[in-house]
């Protein structure tokens, strides 16, 4: 009889424990749902929220009028979020914009082909205002903030979508570069010369061996504008005889930039310009 009583007590304790675990999990699920609801904007409110957004203005005073908008494609958002963690929360919205013309522009460009201003895709992060009740469904509970960054070569304020994306042959992943197309193109005329000087001036046998092992450099590289991701860095660094780290050129396998006019990526040739060698062996891999 005592044994049966103990068994009943153990069963009762077990059921109580399971009940507590179930309640705890339910609370955790509710908290997680609350966090999600506080960052994801209901689609029915998005039109109104974006409609309240003032014209986007960069540091030079250029203003951009929003022509249309939509939630940014998840695959593209993932690329931007790896560089900008701010884009991991809230709703990232693509804003197709056109630069507003001022009087001076109209006088200079009136009637010419250049007067047609290209579209620019800006991004805005829509999130719930701090302190707002997560149960609120009013558009006033949310705020849209344009997200601008900087071209690391020109130091101009730009949209992340204007930065060139790149990838390496070691991985199919695309990375967001540090500069716009205009300034990255300028590297083409100098990078082969930089590699040649490194070959001719190095006195370290280990470094020279690493450089020659790559073969002729025919593709664009730059450790600042097109940085190697951490997981690949070790393969493109060596230490010279003086203990100094030498960075081995890591050529890109592909370049592309988003074009809002066509709503698609435009491929950019990664091959270097300005050398007879490159025109002969452009099919060679770095």
Buried (B, 14 or more C-beta within 10 A) or exposed (E): EEEEEEEEEEEEEEEEEEEEEEEEEEEEEEEEEEEEBBBBBEEEBBEEBBEEBEEBBBEEEBBBEBEEBEBBEEEBBBBBBBBBEBBEBBBBBBBBBBBBBEEEBEEEBEEEEEEEBEBBBBBBBBBBEEEBEEEBEEBEBBBBEBBBBBBBBEEBBBBBBBBBBBBBEBEEEBBBBBBBBEBBBEBBEEBBEBBBEBEEEBEBEEBBEBBEEBEBBBBBBBBEBBBBEEEEEEEBBBEBEEEEEBBBBBBBBBBBBBBBEEEEBEEBEBBBBEBEBBEEBEEBEB
